[in-house]
Structure formats: structure tokens, C-alpha cells
Amino acid sequence: MTVFSRTDTSLLSNWWWTVDRRLLMCLAALIGFGIVMTFSASPAIADKLELDSFHFVKRQLFFLSLALVTMFGVSLLPIAWVRRFGVLLFVACLFLLALTLAIAPEAKGARRWLRIGSFTLQASEFMKPAFIIFSAWIFSEVHKSPGFKGWTIAILSYVIVAAFLIAQPDFGQTVLITMIWAAQFFMAGLPMIWVLGLGGLGMGGIFLAYFLIPHVTDRIDRFIYPELNDTFQVDTAMNAFRSGGLFGRGPGEGAVKKILPDAHTDFIFAVTGEEFGMILCLALIGIFALIVIRGLINLMKETDLFVFLATAGLLMEFGLQALINLGVNLSILPSKGMTLPFISYGGSSMLSLAIGMGMVLALTRSGGRDNLENLNSAWRQL
């Protein structure tokens, strides 16, 4: 039994028959597990902060509701509208990043969050999908218009974004955006001499950051020389995985969430390992891999360079963010505060990921170039 008839030309029916439903099911499974982990991990943190036990649960469910509406709304957009939305969001995020540096309060040595009432907005989270779409558009225009100064615009825009992020400072997001931008640049036909040059600059930047920025030095030293530094969080996370074994101690029975201060955000995968065990952790990693692989499969026959670069970049963002979080939890990467997509607590991250994956769903819809006509027709029927 199908949800909609193929003869139904309504807005929802058109969306259902053109969207990648397998990708949609993987995202639904990930979000569903994220809800379970929010109920499991966050009450202990709320109790330690002397808040209502379900304080973070309520807020996360609120953010999730907004995220689902946002993802669905963005997935309805035709390709041209995705491009316009991404470029407008990029401009808005530049303004918000400047505003963050100007008026945001300092917290833990950084200025990253704009306070709006009882909520905080992290503009750098929204900059990621916006910058990916903007870069994909610029790179694709280079091939359409030979006289277009796309390479120069791409480099200048990257320098501006990176400068804003470093000024906060937020080196983790800077590295992530740099990797995605460089990959898009390469896929867009970057000459090999530029590849070598930018690669050298990237390595040089990492060495300079290590020797000149104490915060970066400390995190890398903790990773390379754990016996000489305080590695309490990572050690506690690893003990959680050992405690969970194959099948876990059971939902709600973990102890690590009562010890780690970021158990509901950066180290929620450790809570998963302790309570649900290695088998479910591997299944969760498999879902992340399936989402990325499924998205890339959709690009195998793609001929539109903008769609190819934008979708590949958004999938890289999703996959690399998950990889970094998992790597930190498993002590195979230096410590970095980055959320696990759709699992960790965090409003800005949740909404940003919803925008990004909504764009992926929109860009990979079958008959994407006809979606504008179909969308207008469906709206007229409403």
C-alpha cells in the first residue's frame, strides 16, 4: 500500500514520488535513535546543573520539531531555489559572524554564541551548508562563463569565512570548512599546481597553529602524549565502551553520563557504547555510512556541476562531522567539541544539519529541474 497515488499531483504526492525514500528512511532512523539517546543521556546532566530533569529533553524535542519542518520545507525546493537560498543564507551568516565578534559574550575563551532570549545561536553552524552552496555555485559558474573570476571569488570568500572563524576562535570548524572547500575546489578542476600549493599552505597553517596558539598546542599534546597530560574525558569515554561490551548495560543504566560534563553533546557516543554496546554502535556507524554512500550513489549520473559539487560538499560535511565526533570518542583523533549529527544535543547544530540534509534531499530528487514547475502547479492547487 502506497502513501500517495502516482496520479496524485498534489505538493506532498509530488515530493513523495521524487524524493530518495531510502535516504529519507536512514535519516529517520538516525533521528529516532537520537531521541532515545537524548532521553537517556541528558537527564543526568540536567540534575548536575540543578535543572528540571527533562530540561534538555524538552529543548531538544523543540529543536527537533523545528528541524523536521525545516528539512521537509527545504527538500521541497527546486534546484534554482536551493542555490538562491544557500547564497542568501551565506550573506546572512557573514553578518551574523561579524555581529558575534562584536557583541557576543565571551565563554570559555571564545566568542561563538549570540544570545537570543533563553536561546543561543551559533552562526558558524549555519555558515557550513551556506558556504558549501555558495562555493558550489561559484565553481560551477567558472565552467559556464570562461571570463568569470570564479577562482578569485572562491579564494577571497574562503579567506573571509576562515578569518571570522579563527577570530572567535573556532579551529575545528575552520579545519572542517577548509577540507570541504578544498575538496570542492579539486572536484571543480583545480590545476595540480594549485593542489600542491594549497596543500602546502594547509600543512603550514597546522604547524603554525600548533606552535603559536596554546589552545591548539594543548589539544594536540594531549593526543600525542597522553601519559604526560590530563586525558580524563577521553579515558572515561574509553572506559564506558569497555563497560558496555557487546550488548551494553541497558538503557539508562550507564554511569559515564554522571561523570562527563559533555555526555549529552560531544561524548554522547560513549554513552551509547556503555548502555547499548558495541553492536548497536556499529549499526549506528553503518547508518552514517549508508547516508553518505546513498547520497554519493545519486551523484553517479549527475551532469549538473552545481548539483554535483553542492551535494558532495554537504555529504562531506555530514560525514566528516560524524567522523570527527566518533574519532574523539574513540581516542583516535585529538579532542574537539563537535556534535554527532542528529544525535547530540544542540539547537544550532540540529537546525543547520536539517538545512544541509534538506538540501541534499532537494538536490537528489528525481526530475529536479522540473520541480519548480511542479511546485508552482501544486501551490496553485492548494
Summary of the structure (lengths in Angstrom):
residues: 382
radius of gyration: 21.3
end to end distance: 24.8
largest distance: 67.7
contacts: 1251
relative contact order: 0.16
helix: 72%
strand: 2%
